[in-house]
Amino acid sequence: MKLNYRRRLFLYVGLIFALFTAGVIIFEQILEKDYKTRVLSERLETYTEIIQTGLSKNNEIQTAEMSELQTLLPKDLRITLIAFSGKVLFDNSIRDYSKLENHNDRPEIVKASQSGTGTDIRLSESNQREYLYFAKNFGDNFIRVALPYDTRLEQSLKPGNAPLYFILAAFAVFLYFIHIITRRFGKTIGQLRDFVLSSDPLELKQLQFPDDEVGEIGIKIAENYQKLKESRRNLNLEKQKLLQHIQILEEGICFLSPEHKVEFHNGLFIQYLNTICDEPDSNPALILSDPGFRKLQKFLSKKESPYFEDKIKKQGKTFSVRANVFEDGSFEIILNDITKQEKVKQLKQEMTGNVAHELRTPVAGIRGYLETVLTQDLDEEKKQYFIERSFQQVLALSEIIRDMSLIAKMEETPDLILTEKVNIEALLQRIKEEVGPQLESKNMEFDFQLPTNTEINGSSNLIYSIFRNLTDNAIRYAGPDTKINVNIYNEDADYYYFSFYDTGSGIPDESRLNRIFERFYRVNEGRTRDTGGSGLGLSIVKNAVIFHKGKISAKNRKNGGLEFLFTLKK
């Protein structure tokens, strides 16, 4: 059974005091016994002095005098006279004492020869009785007296029990006080333990510590522990948030210690690392040894600055490599696939050039026409002609600006575009009526075959832009005496599958089919604007289809003409 703190404290203190008490008792018993032995030895010494008076001048015991002396001495007192040489001269308990062996080796005689007196308790070799011996050195001989070490003598030398009872009573009282103190102290410790093990942060209000120094310490410890526990809980929550955030990042990240040991990494870091490295490996520390990261490794070996950035092109992709060194020497390495960003950057650069080129032509035309009108003396007919040409160029500029604004709106603020139910058949009928004069001028036909009540929940403006731009593109490039056709060739629970084609000549160079959706791209590399248009029509079509969760592609038809296949989510 596991003892609690209070019981262990009581046991330890009680055991220490019990050992102390036992030592005191033993020490007191030894002192008392030594005192009684010393008192008895003094009495026996008196007996030896009485016997010394009964000796003759030649150290012989006179029988008559000894008879008188023995009346003064205990009856069971054994008297022995031993010469300094160790020979026994007299022994009242042994008849033929002349045959006794030399007594110089007896403990009491040895002590008497050294210090004048000596005592010993032992079994007599002469009569096999246990005696308390006392011997005294009188110069020429030793007088030894002995009392039988029987029960009566043993009891007389035994220490009294009164001190023992007093010490035991004091020990019991002390144990009681230890019990009170340890219970009080153990209660404080127990409350602290219950508080530490409790998951309820309000438990501190229920604690009742004693009104003393120990209680004050307990309250302070409990308050500090509660703050520490709360801080640890908040820290773990923040840590979990950080780890979850790192796991869903679109960047590969790896944290390393100052000793270059990996502490944490996400899965995307391994994915990007294996794309860049020649040999796939699940160990993120490979970045510190792979030749593809020499610049990074050189930076980490010197650490001359806290930040590093580089680009690596591999497997047709572009990756950014960044490193941040922290104050403690640890660092993080971030890998990111920036292929798309680099492509967008390149497209923006191309678009800037394309926009400048597309705007330069109408602006130059407007400037030239107006400059002619302002500087030349023209008749009214020519002035009217130049003004009309300038107006046409202004319309072209307006078309470019309108289309660019529409693309920007789809890309940057798609959430602001309103959606509604759009009837495709009605929309196509509207477009057919709008482009009727153009169709008639080129002897073209515009037909569509759609299921009844074909509707899409989307932006009416964008859906209109899809079919209007495809129609304008066919009118411009399909050629005269051709036909435009729109139909739904497939349908499922979520999508309509549209086919929009013309019966013109198509695009002879099929390698250009994938580029016709690029902004300002023209199949005619001369970039002539004779056919009109902003150069953004098909790019608008593609973005509008994507806005409606669809896909679009273009192909040359087997029987001639260009066909667009696209889906629109219902």
Secondary structure in CASP SS format (residue, H / E / C, confidence):
PFRMAT SS
TARGET T0000
AUTHOR 0000-0000-0000
METHOD secondary structure of the structure
MODEL  1
M C 1.00
K C 1.00
L C 1.00
N C 1.00
Y H 1.00
R H 1.00
R H 1.00
R H 1.00
L H 1.00
F H 1.00
L H 1.00
Y H 1.00
V H 1.00
G H 1.00
L H 1.00
I H 1.00
F H 1.00
A H 1.00
L H 1.00
F H 1.00
T H 1.00
A H 1.00
G H 1.00
V H 1.00
I H 1.00
I H 1.00
F H 1.00
E H 1.00
Q H 1.00
I H 1.00
L H 1.00
E H 1.00
K H 1.00
D H 1.00
Y H 1.00
K H 1.00
T H 1.00
R H 1.00
V H 1.00
L H 1.00
S H 1.00
E H 1.00
R H 1.00
L H 1.00
E H 1.00
T H 1.00
Y H 1.00
T H 1.00
E H 1.00
I H 1.00
I H 1.00
Q H 1.00
T H 1.00
G C 1.00
L E 1.00
S C 1.00
K C 1.00
N C 1.00
N C 1.00
E C 1.00
I E 1.00
Q C 1.00
T H 1.00
A H 1.00
E H 1.00
M H 1.00
S H 1.00
E H 1.00
L H 1.00
Q H 1.00
T C 1.00
L C 1.00
L C 1.00
P C 1.00
K C 1.00
D C 1.00
L C 1.00
R E 1.00
I E 1.00
T E 1.00
L E 1.00
I E 1.00
A E 1.00
F C 1.00
S C 1.00
G C 1.00
K C 1.00
V E 1.00
L E 1.00
F E 1.00
D E 1.00
N C 1.00
S C 1.00
I C 1.00
R C 1.00
D C 1.00
Y H 1.00
S H 1.00
K H 1.00
L C 1.00
E C 1.00
N C 1.00
H C 1.00
N C 1.00
D C 1.00
R C 1.00
P H 1.00
E H 1.00
I H 1.00
V H 1.00
K H 1.00
A H 1.00
S H 1.00
Q H 1.00
S H 1.00
G C 1.00
T E 1.00
G E 1.00
T E 1.00
D E 1.00
I E 1.00
R E 1.00
L E 1.00
S C 1.00
E C 1.00
S C 1.00
N C 1.00
Q C 1.00
R C 1.00
E E 1.00
Y E 1.00
L E 1.00
Y E 1.00
F E 1.00
A E 1.00
K E 1.00
N E 1.00
F C 1.00
G C 1.00
D C 1.00
N E 1.00
F E 1.00
I E 1.00
R E 1.00
V E 1.00
A E 1.00
L E 1.00
P E 1.00
Y C 1.00
D C 1.00
T H 1.00
R H 1.00
L H 1.00
E H 1.00
Q H 1.00
S H 1.00
L H 1.00
K C 1.00
P C 1.00
G C 1.00
N C 1.00
A H 1.00
P H 1.00
L H 1.00
Y H 1.00
F H 1.00
I H 1.00
L H 1.00
A H 1.00
A H 1.00
F H 1.00
A H 1.00
V H 1.00
F H 1.00
L H 1.00
Y H 1.00
F H 1.00
I H 1.00
H H 1.00
I H 1.00
I H 1.00
T H 1.00
R H 1.00
R H 1.00
F H 1.00
G H 1.00
K H 1.00
T H 1.00
I H 1.00
G H 1.00
Q H 1.00
L H 1.00
R H 1.00
D H 1.00
F H 1.00
V H 1.00
L H 1.00
S C 1.00
S C 1.00
D C 1.00
P H 1.00
L H 1.00
E H 1.00
L H 1.00
K H 1.00
Q H 1.00
L C 1.00
Q C 1.00
F C 1.00
P C 1.00
D C 1.00
D C 1.00
E H 1.00
V H 1.00
G H 1.00
E H 1.00
I H 1.00
G H 1.00
I H 1.00
K H 1.00
I H 1.00
A H 1.00
E H 1.00
N H 1.00
Y H 1.00
Q H 1.00
K H 1.00
L H 1.00
K H 1.00
E H 1.00
S H 1.00
R H 1.00
R H 1.00
N H 1.00
L H 1.00
N H 1.00
L H 1.00
E H 1.00
K H 1.00
Q H 1.00
K H 1.00
L H 1.00
L H 1.00
Q H 1.00
H H 1.00
I H 1.00
Q H 1.00
I H 1.00
L C 1.00
E C 1.00
E C 1.00
G E 1.00
I E 1.00
C E 1.00
F E 1.00
L E 1.00
S C 1.00
P C 1.00
E C 1.00
H C 1.00
K C 1.00
V E 1.00
E E 1.00
F E 1.00
H E 1.00
N C 1.00
G H 1.00
L H 1.00
F H 1.00
I H 1.00
Q H 1.00
Y H 1.00
L H 1.00
N H 1.00
T H 1.00
I H 1.00
C C 1.00
D C 1.00
E C 1.00
P C 1.00
D C 1.00
S C 1.00
N C 1.00
P H 1.00
A H 1.00
L H 1.00
I H 1.00
L H 1.00
S C 1.00
D C 1.00
P H 1.00
G H 1.00
F H 1.00
R H 1.00
K H 1.00
L H 1.00
Q H 1.00
K H 1.00
F H 1.00
L H 1.00
S H 1.00
K H 1.00
K C 1.00
E C 1.00
S C 1.00
P C 1.00
Y E 1.00
F E 1.00
E E 1.00
D E 1.00
K E 1.00
I E 1.00
K E 1.00
K E 1.00
Q C 1.00
G C 1.00
K E 1.00
T E 1.00
F E 1.00
S E 1.00
V E 1.00
R E 1.00
A E 1.00
N E 1.00
V E 1.00
F C 1.00
E C 1.00
D C 1.00
G C 1.00
S C 1.00
F E 1.00
E E 1.00
I E 1.00
I E 1.00
L E 1.00
N E 1.00
D E 1.00
I C 1.00
T H 1.00
K H 1.00
Q H 1.00
E H 1.00
K H 1.00
V H 1.00
K H 1.00
Q H 1.00
L H 1.00
K H 1.00
Q H 1.00
E H 1.00
M H 1.00
T H 1.00
G H 1.00
N H 1.00
V H 1.00
A H 1.00
H H 1.00
E H 1.00
L H 1.00
R H 1.00
T H 1.00
P H 1.00
V H 1.00
A H 1.00
G H 1.00
I H 1.00
R H 1.00
G H 1.00
Y H 1.00
L H 1.00
E H 1.00
T H 1.00
V H 1.00
L H 1.00
T H 1.00
Q C 1.00
D C 1.00
L C 1.00
D C 1.00
E H 1.00
E H 1.00
K H 1.00
K H 1.00
Q H 1.00
Y H 1.00
F H 1.00
I H 1.00
E H 1.00
R H 1.00
S H 1.00
F H 1.00
Q H 1.00
Q H 1.00
V H 1.00
L H 1.00
A H 1.00
L H 1.00
S H 1.00
E H 1.00
I H 1.00
I H 1.00
R H 1.00
D H 1.00
M H 1.00
S H 1.00
L H 1.00
I H 1.00
A H 1.00
K H 1.00
M H 1.00
E H 1.00
E H 1.00
T C 1.00
P H 1.00
D H 1.00
L H 1.00
I C 1.00
L C 1.00
T C 1.00
E E 1.00
K E 1.00
V E 1.00
N E 1.00
I H 1.00
E H 1.00
A H 1.00
L H 1.00
L H 1.00
Q H 1.00
R H 1.00
I H 1.00
K H 1.00
E H 1.00
E H 1.00
V C 1.00
G H 1.00
P H 1.00
Q H 1.00
L H 1.00
E H 1.00
S H 1.00
K C 1.00
N C 1.00
M C 1.00
E E 1.00
F E 1.00
D E 1.00
F E 1.00
Q E 1.00
L C 1.00
P C 1.00
T C 1.00
N C 1.00
T C 1.00
E E 1.00
I E 1.00
N E 1.00
G E 1.00
S C 1.00
S H 1.00
N H 1.00
L H 1.00
I H 1.00
Y H 1.00
S H 1.00
I H 1.00
F H 1.00
R H 1.00
N H 1.00
L H 1.00
T H 1.00
D H 1.00
N H 1.00
A H 1.00
I H 1.00
R H 1.00
Y H 1.00
A C 1.00
G C 1.00
P C 1.00
D C 1.00
T C 1.00
K E 1.00
I E 1.00
N E 1.00
V E 1.00
N E 1.00
I E 1.00
Y E 1.00
N E 1.00
E E 1.00
D C 1.00
A C 1.00
D C 1.00
Y E 1.00
Y E 1.00
Y E 1.00
F E 1.00
S E 1.00
F E 1.00
Y E 1.00
D E 1.00
T C 1.00
G C 1.00
S C 1.00
G C 1.00
I C 1.00
P C 1.00
D C 1.00
E H 1.00
S H 1.00
R H 1.00
L H 1.00
N H 1.00
R H 1.00
I C 1.00
F C 1.00
E C 1.00
R C 1.00
F C 1.00
Y C 1.00
R C 1.00
V C 1.00
N C 1.00
E C 1.00
G C 1.00
R C 1.00
T C 1.00
R C 1.00
D C 1.00
T C 1.00
G C 1.00
G C 1.00
S C 1.00
G C 1.00
L C 1.00
G H 1.00
L H 1.00
S H 1.00
I H 1.00
V H 1.00
K H 1.00
N H 1.00
A H 1.00
V H 1.00
I H 1.00
F H 1.00
H C 1.00
K C 1.00
G C 1.00
K C 1.00
I E 1.00
S E 1.00
A E 1.00
K E 1.00
N E 1.00
R C 1.00
K C 1.00
N C 1.00
G C 1.00
G C 1.00
L E 1.00
E E 1.00
F E 1.00
L E 1.00
F E 1.00
T E 1.00
L E 1.00
K E 1.00
K C 1.00
END
